[in-house]
Amino acid sequence: MKLNIRRMREEDLEPLHRLLSDPLVMKYLEPPFSEKKTAAFLKNCGMKEEPLVFTVDDENGFAGYVICHPYDPDSMEIG
């Protein structure tokens, strides 16, 4: 399986919302996102310089995303 990692784009809104609104996906994270909250996440995080957010695509398209949270000058969480 080949994966492609890239910066988020506006057209990621629909597949991102399918992921973030799924109760099973969000079970241990936070409540499922509304469309409005997903759009805000894309605008305020996904398409900004920080935090670094990347889309992961496979041969079928959008597979998920990776976010890098800086905690201090010497460390970062990747999740």
N, CA, C and O atoms as a DFTB+ gen file, in Angstrom:
316 C
 N C O
     1  1       0.846      -1.179       0.000
     2  2       0.000       0.000       0.000
     3  2       0.890       1.240       0.000
     4  3       1.837       1.340       0.780
     5  1       0.577       2.163      -0.867
     6  2       1.311       3.419      -0.962
     7  2       0.500       4.520      -0.285
     8  3      -0.700       4.657      -0.527
     9  1       1.171       5.311       0.573
    10  2       0.531       6.446       1.235
    11  2       1.164       7.736       0.754
    12  3       2.368       7.793       0.508
    13  1       0.355       8.762       0.623
    14  2       0.825      10.089       0.249
    15  2       0.480      11.035       1.395
    16  3      -0.662      11.060       1.855
    17  1       1.448      11.806       1.855
    18  2       1.226      12.781       2.919
    19  2       1.344      14.166       2.305
    20  3       2.325      14.478       1.631
    21  1       0.323      15.002       2.549
    22  2       0.298      16.338       1.959
    23  2      -0.404      17.297       2.913
    24  3      -1.032      16.873       3.883
    25  1      -0.294      18.585       2.630
    26  2      -1.018      19.598       3.414
    27  2      -2.509      19.506       3.093
    28  3      -2.897      19.100       1.998
    29  1      -3.329      19.886       4.059
    30  2      -4.778      19.864       3.856
    31  2      -5.203      20.931       2.853
    32  3      -4.549      21.960       2.685
    33  1      -6.332      20.643       2.192
    34  2      -6.924      21.561       1.220
    35  2      -8.417      21.683       1.515
    36  3      -8.986      20.864       2.236
    37  1      -9.038      22.704       0.955
    38  2     -10.476      22.929       1.169
    39  2     -11.317      21.725       0.769
    40  3     -12.326      21.430       1.410
    41  1     -10.910      21.033      -0.281
    42  2     -11.702      19.887      -0.744
    43  2     -11.631      18.684       0.202
    44  3     -12.300      17.677      -0.030
    45  1     -10.831      18.779       1.258
    46  2     -10.777      17.717       2.269
    47  2     -11.929      17.811       3.265
    48  3     -12.089      16.922       4.102
    49  1     -12.730      18.864       3.190
    50  2     -13.789      19.071       4.182
    51  2     -14.740      17.876       4.283
    52  3     -15.005      17.397       5.386
    53  1     -15.250      17.394       3.168
    54  2     -16.232      16.299       3.218
    55  2     -15.643      15.014       3.810
    56  3     -16.230      14.465       4.742
    57  1     -14.509      14.512       3.310
    58  2     -13.974      13.288       3.921
    59  2     -13.491      13.504       5.358
    60  3     -13.570      12.591       6.180
    61  1     -12.998      14.694       5.661
    62  2     -12.585      14.996       7.034
    63  2     -13.793      14.952       7.959
    64  3     -13.709      14.426       9.069
    65  1     -14.913      15.501       7.507
    66  2     -16.125      15.476       8.331
    67  2     -16.633      14.046       8.529
    68  3     -17.079      13.700       9.623
    69  1     -16.573      13.219       7.497
    70  2     -16.985      11.814       7.660
    71  2     -16.173      11.153       8.770
    72  3     -16.714      10.384       9.564
    73  1     -14.889      11.449       8.825
    74  2     -14.010      10.879       9.849
    75  2     -14.331      11.447      11.229
    76  3     -14.556      10.694      12.176
    77  1     -14.353      12.770      11.342
    78  2     -14.496      13.420      12.645
    79  2     -15.917      13.359      13.206
    80  3     -16.113      13.625      14.392
    81  1     -16.897      13.019      12.397
    82  2     -18.274      12.903      12.890
    83  2     -18.648      11.459      13.218
    84  3     -19.758      11.197      13.681
    85  1     -17.740      10.534      12.985
    86  2     -18.003       9.118      13.243
    87  2     -17.845       8.817      14.734
    88  3     -16.748       8.964      15.273
    89  1     -18.914       8.400      15.408
    90  2     -18.827       8.136      16.850
    91  2     -17.790       7.078      17.222
    92  3     -17.162       7.178      18.277
    93  1     -17.602       6.068      16.372
    94  2     -16.596       5.045      16.684
    95  2     -15.176       5.596      16.603
    96  3     -14.330       5.255      17.429
    97  1     -14.915       6.437      15.622
    98  2     -13.592       7.057      15.487
    99  2     -13.312       7.966      16.674
   100  3     -12.198       7.988      17.198
   101  1     -14.312       8.707      17.091
   102  2     -14.131       9.729      18.128
   103  2     -14.351       9.211      19.550
   104  3     -14.231       9.977      20.506
   105  1     -14.666       7.944      19.701
   106  2     -15.054       7.372      20.993
   107  2     -14.125       7.746      22.145
   108  3     -14.607       8.085      23.226
   109  1     -12.825       7.696      21.949
   110  2     -11.873       7.966      23.029
   111  2     -11.192       9.326      22.892
   112  3     -10.235       9.613      23.611
   113  1     -11.671      10.156      21.983
   114  2     -11.043      11.452      21.739
   115  2     -11.883      12.599      22.284
   116  3     -11.515      13.235      23.272
   117  1     -12.989      12.853      21.648
   118  2     -13.920      13.902      22.053
   119  2     -15.233      13.641      21.335
   120  3     -15.289      12.766      20.471
   121  1     -16.293      14.376      21.665
   122  2     -17.564      14.134      20.965
   123  2     -17.413      14.333      19.454
   124  3     -16.603      15.145      19.009
   125  1     -18.203      13.583      18.667
   126  2     -18.150      13.749      17.213
   127  2     -18.366      15.208      16.807
   128  3     -19.116      15.945      17.447
   129  1     -17.691      15.601      15.730
   130  2     -17.746      16.975      15.243
   131  2     -19.002      17.215      14.414
   132  3     -19.451      16.340      13.674
   133  1     -19.560      18.412      14.549
   134  2     -20.605      18.885      13.642
   135  2     -19.918      19.346      12.352
   136  3     -18.693      19.460      12.304
   137  1     -20.707      19.610      11.316
   138  2     -20.117      20.145      10.080
   139  2     -19.436      21.484      10.347
   140  3     -18.366      21.763       9.808
   141  1     -20.060      22.303      11.178
   142  2     -19.499      23.620      11.501
   143  2     -18.158      23.485      12.230
   144  3     -17.214      24.218      11.934
   145  1     -18.075      22.554      13.180
   146  2     -16.827      22.358      13.925
   147  2     -15.736      21.781      13.020
   148  3     -14.567      22.146      13.147
   149  1     -16.111      20.889      12.113
   150  2     -15.138      20.342      11.161
   151  2     -14.597      21.448      10.261
   152  3     -13.391      21.519      10.024
   153  1     -15.481      22.310       9.758
   154  2     -15.050      23.422       8.900
   155  2     -14.123      24.358       9.663
   156  3     -13.146      24.850       9.100
   157  1     -14.412      24.609      10.933
   158  2     -13.549      25.467      11.751
   159  2     -12.193      24.808      11.974
   160  3     -11.166      25.485      11.927
   161  1     -12.172      23.494      12.215
   162  2     -10.908      22.774      12.381
   163  2     -10.065      22.881      11.113
   164  3      -8.865      23.151      11.179
   165  1     -10.693      22.670       9.969
   166  2      -9.966      22.755       8.701
   167  2      -9.395      24.152       8.498
   168  3      -8.233      24.298       8.117
   169  1     -10.194      25.168       8.748
   170  2      -9.756      26.554       8.544
   171  2      -8.700      26.981       9.566
   172  3      -7.692      27.584       9.198
   173  1      -8.923      26.674      10.834
   174  2      -8.073      27.193      11.907
   175  2      -6.875      26.322      12.249
   176  3      -5.937      26.788      12.896
   177  1      -6.894      25.075      11.829
   178  2      -5.760      24.178      12.104
   179  2      -5.216      23.562      10.818
   180  3      -4.022      23.650      10.531
   181  1      -6.099      22.945      10.059
   182  2      -5.676      22.188       8.888
   183  2      -4.997      22.980       7.802
   184  3      -4.168      22.440       7.070
   185  1      -5.332      24.263       7.679
   186  2      -4.769      25.048       6.589
   187  2      -3.897      26.191       7.097
   188  3      -3.671      27.167       6.381
   189  1      -3.409      26.074       8.320
   190  2      -2.515      27.078       8.912
   191  2      -1.101      26.508       8.981
   192  3      -0.893      25.311       8.781
   193  1      -0.143      27.365       9.262
   194  2       1.244      26.912       9.406
   195  2       1.444      26.100      10.685
   196  3       2.205      25.133      10.694
   197  1       0.766      26.489      11.757
   198  2       0.843      25.724      13.008
   199  2      -0.542      25.590      13.591
   200  3      -1.316      26.546      13.526
   201  1      -0.893      24.457      14.155
   202  2      -0.062      23.264      14.219
   203  2       0.057      22.645      12.826
   204  3      -0.785      22.880      11.959
   205  1       1.091      21.868      12.624
   206  2       1.274      21.199      11.341
   207  2       0.252      20.076      11.225
   208  3       0.211      19.175      12.063
   209  1      -0.564      20.133      10.194
   210  2      -1.572      19.104       9.957
   211  2      -1.397      18.612       8.526
   212  3      -1.340      19.406       7.586
   213  1      -1.312      17.304       8.375
   214  2      -1.119      16.702       7.060
   215  2      -2.226      15.702       6.781
   216  3      -2.666      14.985       7.680
   217  1      -2.669      15.656       5.553
   218  2      -3.633      14.660       5.105
   219  2      -2.864      13.437       4.633
   220  3      -1.813      13.552       4.003
   221  1      -3.398      12.275       4.943
   222  2      -2.830      11.014       4.475
   223  2      -3.803      10.437       3.453
   224  3      -4.969      10.190       3.764
   225  1      -3.319      10.226       2.241
   226  2      -4.116       9.630       1.170
   227  2      -3.567       8.250       0.857
   228  3      -2.358       8.023       0.912
   229  1      -4.472       7.325       0.524
   230  2      -4.048       6.046      -0.020
   231  2      -4.599       5.938      -1.438
   232  3      -5.033       6.940      -2.007
   233  1      -4.588       4.745      -2.011
   234  2      -5.040       4.618      -3.397
   235  2      -6.525       4.941      -3.568
   236  3      -6.979       5.152      -4.692
   237  1      -7.284       4.983      -2.475
   238  2      -8.708       5.325      -2.537
   239  2      -8.988       6.781      -2.191
   240  3     -10.149       7.189      -2.159
   241  1      -7.956       7.570      -1.931
   242  2      -8.136       8.975      -1.566
   243  2      -7.887       9.200      -0.088
   244  3      -7.031       8.545       0.507
   245  1      -8.627      10.119       0.507
   246  2      -8.452      10.523       1.903
   247  2      -8.520       9.316       2.835
   248  3      -9.506       8.579       2.839
   249  1      -7.460       9.120       3.626
   250  2      -7.424       8.008       4.580
   251  2      -7.401       8.506       6.018
   252  3      -7.701       7.745       6.938
   253  1      -7.050       9.769       6.227
   254  2      -6.979      10.319       7.575
   255  2      -6.064      11.524       7.602
   256  3      -5.754      12.118       6.569
   257  1      -5.634      11.874       8.817
   258  2      -4.730      13.008       8.946
   259  2      -3.782      12.789      10.112
   260  3      -4.026      11.963      10.992
   261  1      -2.708      13.542      10.098
   262  2      -1.699      13.531      11.155
   263  2      -1.536      14.968      11.615
   264  3      -1.443      15.879      10.793
   265  1      -1.500      15.178      12.931
   266  2      -1.312      16.525      13.475
   267  2      -0.099      16.521      14.394
   268  3       0.102      15.586      15.169
   269  1       0.695      17.558      14.303
   270  2       1.904      17.706      15.118
   271  2       1.704      18.881      16.067
   272  3       1.591      20.028      15.634
   273  1       1.662      18.586      17.364
   274  2       1.454      19.616      18.385
   275  2       2.785      19.977      19.032
   276  3       3.382      19.126      19.692
   277  1       3.275      21.206      18.870
   278  2       4.491      21.606      19.584
   279  2       4.156      21.883      21.051
   280  3       3.221      22.625      21.349
   281  1       4.928      21.282      21.964
   282  2       4.698      21.513      23.385
   283  2       5.718      22.457      23.983
   284  3       5.403      23.226      24.891
   285  1       6.913      22.404      23.489
   286  2       7.959      23.336      23.895
   287  2       8.993      23.342      22.775
   288  3       8.845      22.587      21.814
   289  1      10.035      24.169      22.865
   290  2      10.988      24.266      21.752
   291  2      11.684      22.955      21.383
   292  3      12.196      22.816      20.273
   293  1      11.703      21.988      22.318
   294  2      12.450      20.759      22.073
   295  2      11.595      19.516      21.875
   296  3      12.140      18.428      21.691
   297  1      10.268      19.646      21.907
   298  2       9.456      18.439      21.772
   299  2       8.157      18.717      21.024
   300  3       7.649      19.838      20.991
   301  1       7.643      17.638      20.421
   302  2       6.422      17.733      19.645
   303  2       5.693      16.399      19.746
   304  3       6.323      15.342      19.721
   305  1       4.371      16.443      19.859
   306  2       3.562      15.228      19.833
   307  2       3.028      15.054      18.421
   308  3       2.527      16.002      17.815
   309  1       3.137      13.842      17.904
   310  2       2.587      13.518      16.593
   311  2       1.445      12.544      16.825
   312  3       1.625      11.487      17.429
   313  1       0.264      12.917      16.336
   314  2      -0.897      12.053      16.581
   315  2      -1.882      12.101      15.458
   316  3      -2.912      11.430      15.512
